[in-house]
Structure formats: structure tokens, C-alpha cells
Amino acid sequence: MFKKILKSYDYQLISAIFLLSLFGLVMVYSASMAMATQRYGVSSDYFYQKQKLFLIISFFIFIVVSFFPYKILQSRKVLIGLVSCSLLLLLILSVHGHVAGGAQSWIKIGPLSLEPSEFVKLCVIIYLSAIYAKKQAYINEFNKGVVPPLVYLGLVCILIASQPDFGTVELILFFSAAIIMSSGISIKNFIKLGGLCIISAIPIILIFHNKIFTTKRVGRFSVLSDPFATAQTSGYHLVNSYIAIGNGGINGLGLGKSIQKLGYLPEPHTDFIMAVIAEELGIWGVGFVILTLAFIVLKGLKIATRCKDPFGSLLATGISSMIGVQAIVNLAGVSGLLPLAGVPLPFVSYGGSSLIQLAIATGILVNVSMFINYEKNYKTSRSTTNPRKENIYLVKS
């Protein structure tokens, strides 16, 4: 049976995830080596070594999660634990959080810094997927089927907005909308829900207006029309990103030869790593990243459409949407199509919390895919096998 399980894994998806992660490790080293010595006074491979450690940890987490039956996540005890832990983490963060990048979004544990909101995003996906899967019989009863799960979503968004981290709030709302749309809700109820969200957002905006409409945040919007007019102030980030992309052209300057990473790009190893990729590897490097990310997202959406289990289907939708939206927001920010939101590029940007969270998320996605293939193979061969023996690994939802 174990051999059949191994044969049921989607090795194309697994290969794409690992290739992109290894590529990201190389680019983190290239993008951060000058900044590490100039800004922080540490060795040039400081960020590379930390990212490598996180990648090794993520590798083992991915393997464990990909073998862990995803249907267990739908149990009541697991959901209560996820909701309780995520809200408690965010409450602790609001009191004892470490401030970095203008947001109190971090918890420092010795030399390590963790961003709890990364893991809360995954908690939201699991919770909404499980609850809406259980409510399939009355999914279009607005007050009973649609609204109740949104109480948790609202609390999470308010707590993260208070940090303030509005970029993460935007991501959560986008992939939550994708899950809700895929749950079977009618268009009428979805429009009604949209109106309810707008009405609910008004008091939140009034409460946090001092944090939302800061000079820095408003400047991110105004700079989009002409960043060169404020090249030394609010347009500084975007102008240097444009210069990096322009320098790269088609073939790039060569790996490690970026000029803009030498103190011009403010965060070359995180938010602006795609600008460094464009400068060093040209359109080929950019194309590799975009096509690989698109492959992972489309594979995830295909898994969602193939999965007959509502919970597995919504999980795959949520995880794929999270990766896709996060990639779009990052790339659009680097290219000036959207305001900068401080969102890392999945699998590529430096960041242990993001990498570990993605390892868990994609491990779940791969497990959902494995169950689809395994159950398909089991059904086609059940006439020649012992159904009771073959069904040991399948966990009832």
C-alpha cells in the first residue's frame, strides 16, 4: 500500500516548489551579500546561511505535512485549537510584539524573529474551508450558512490591522473571498456579503484612520503616477526598482552583478528581490519565477476542481489563491502597478516565517492531490484488492 501512496504524489508540483525555493536561496545570497556588510556589518553570507537553515527546516516540515492526512484538520478539536492559538498569538503580539518596518508584527525568540500573521493566514484558510465544507447543505442560507464563520475572520483582520499591517489584511480578505466564492454560495448572497463587508469596514476605517492615512501610506498611492517627481522621497523605492529592471534588459548583467543592490534598493532580499532578479538574469530569470509560480498556482486550482471532497477542494483553492495573490501583489508593487504593500515573493524572498508557512501550506496541497490520485487508483482496482486493507490510510472526514 505504501508504494501506491508514493506513486500517487504529484512529483511535478513537488519539483516546481523545490526548484523555486532553491532558486530563491541563490538569489537571497546574491541580493543580500552587499547589504549584509554595508548596513549590518556582518559577513556577506549572513542572510544566505539563515535562509538555508530555514529551507532545511521547511524541507522536513513539508515532508511530514505531505504525509499527514489533511482530513484530520477538519476535526472540531483541531479547529478550536487553531482559532484559539491564532487569536491568542495576535493578542500577545499587540502587547509584546517587536516593531520592524513600522509594524508590531514580530515576536523575537533569541536571535530569531517570527511573524505570527504568516501562520494565522493558514489558520484562516483551514478554518473557513472546514466550516463552509460542513455547511454545504445550507450554504445559501445567508444568516446560518454564510455569516457565522466571518466572525473569526473579522477578529483576525482587526487584530492584524491594529499592528498596523494592512498588506496582510488585504491578502487575507482576497483569498477568503476566493474560498467563499468556491463554497457554492449564490451570486446574490455574495453581493449581499460584499455590501455587509463595506458597511462593517466603515467603523474600522474610522477607528484606524490615523494609521491608515499616514503620509507614508498615502504617498505610496500618489507616487504611482510619477515616481520620478519624488525620486528622493516617496518615489525612491519605485525609481530604483525601475532602474534595476531597466538595467537587466533581456539577458541581464549576470548573476551577482546587480548595481542597485549596492545600497540603492532598500530591501533587495525581501520586497524587491524580483528587481534584483530582473537586473542580474534579465527576462529569463523573471520568466522562470513567474512561470513556475503560475504552474504551482494553476496546479493547485486544478487539484481543487478534481477533488470531490468539499473540504479538500476549498483548502486547495485557499492555498493556491494565497500564493497567487501574494505573488501578484509583490510583482505589481515592484513594477509600480500597485502601491508597495511589504509582501514577500513566495518561495523566493528572504524570510523564515514565510518559508515555513509555505512549506506547511504546500505540504497540505500535495497531500490533497495524493488523496485524489490514491482514491482514483483504489476505485479502479477495488475489484481485485481487499477494500478493507486498502482503506487503512483514508481518514474519514
C-alpha positions, 0 to 999 in steps of 0.5 A, a space after each residue: 500500500 505504501 508504494 501506491 501512496 508514493 506513486 500517487 504524489 504529484 512529483 511535478 508540483 513537488 519539483 516546481 516548489 523545490 526548484 523555486 525555493 532553491 532558486 530563491 536561496 541563490 538569489 537571497 545570497 546574491 541580493 543580500 551579500 552587499 547589504 549584509 556588510 554595508 548596513 549590518 556589518 556582518 559577513 556577506 553570507 549572513 542572510 544566505 546561511 539563515 535562509 538555508 537553515 530555514 529551507 532545511 527546516 521547511 524541507 522536513 516540515 513539508 515532508 511530514 505535512 505531505 504525509 499527514 492526512 489533511 482530513 484530520 484538520 477538519 476535526 472540531 478539536 483541531 479547529 478550536 485549537 487553531 482559532 484559539 492559538 491564532 487569536 491568542 498569538 495576535 493578542 500577545 503580539 499587540 502587547 509584546 510584539 517587536 516593531 520592524 518596518 513600522 509594524 508590531 508584527 514580530 515576536 523575537 525568540 533569541 536571535 530569531 524573529 517570527 511573524 505570527 500573521 504568516 501562520 494565522 493566514 493558514 489558520 484562516 484558510 483551514 478554518 473557513 474551508 472546514 466550516 463552509 465544507 460542513 455547511 454545504 447543505 445550507 450554504 445559501 442560507 445567508 444568516 446560518 450558512 454564510 455569516 457565522 464563520 466571518 466572525 473569526 475572520 473579522 477578529 483576525 483582520 482587526 487584530 492584524 490591522 491594529 499592528 498596523 499591517 494592512 498588506 496582510 489584511 488585504 491578502 487575507 480578505 482576497 483569498 477568503 473571498 476566493 474560498 467563499 466564492 468556491 463554497 457554492 454560495 449564490 451570486 446574490 448572497 455574495 453581493 449581499 456579503 460584499 455590501 455587509 463587508 463595506 458597511 462593517 469596514 466603515 467603523 474600522 476605517 474610522 477607528 484606524 484612520 490615523 494609521 491608515 492615512 499616514 503620509 507614508 501610506 498615502 504617498 505610496 498611492 500618489 507616487 504611482 503616477 510619477 515616481 520620478 517627481 519624488 525620486 528622493 522621497 516617496 518615489 525612491 523605492 519605485 525609481 530604483 526598482 525601475 532602474 534595476 529592471 531597466 538595467 537587466 534588459 533581456 539577458 541581464 548583467 549576470 548573476 551577482 552583478 546587480 548595481 542597485 543592490 549596492 545600497 540603492 534598493 532598500 530591501 533587495 532580499 525581501 520586497 524587491 528581490 524580483 528587481 534584483 532578479 530582473 537586473 542580474 538574469 534579465 527576462 529569463 530569470 523573471 520568466 522562470 519565477 513567474 512561470 513556475 509560480 503560475 504552474 504551482 498556482 494553476 496546479 493547485 486550482 486544478 487539484 481543487 476542481 478534481 477533488 470531490 471532497 468539499 473540504 479538500 477542494 476549498 483548502 486547495 483553492 485557499 492555498 493556491 489563491 494565497 500564493 497567487 495573490 501574494 505573488 501578484 501583489 509583490 510583482 505589481 508593487 515592484 513594477 509600480 502597478 500597485 502601491 508597495 504593500 511589504 509582501 514577500 515573493 513566495 518561495 523566493 524572498 528572504 524570510 523564515 516565517 514565510 518559508 515555513 508557512 509555505 512549506 506547511 501550506 504546500 505540504 497540505 496541497 500535495 497531500 490533497 492531490 495524493 488523496 485524489 490520485 490514491 482514491 482514483 487508483 483504489 476505485 479502479 482496482 477495488 475489484 481485485 484488492 481487499 477494500 478493507 486493507 486498502 482503506 487503512 490510510 483514508 481518514 474519514 472526514 
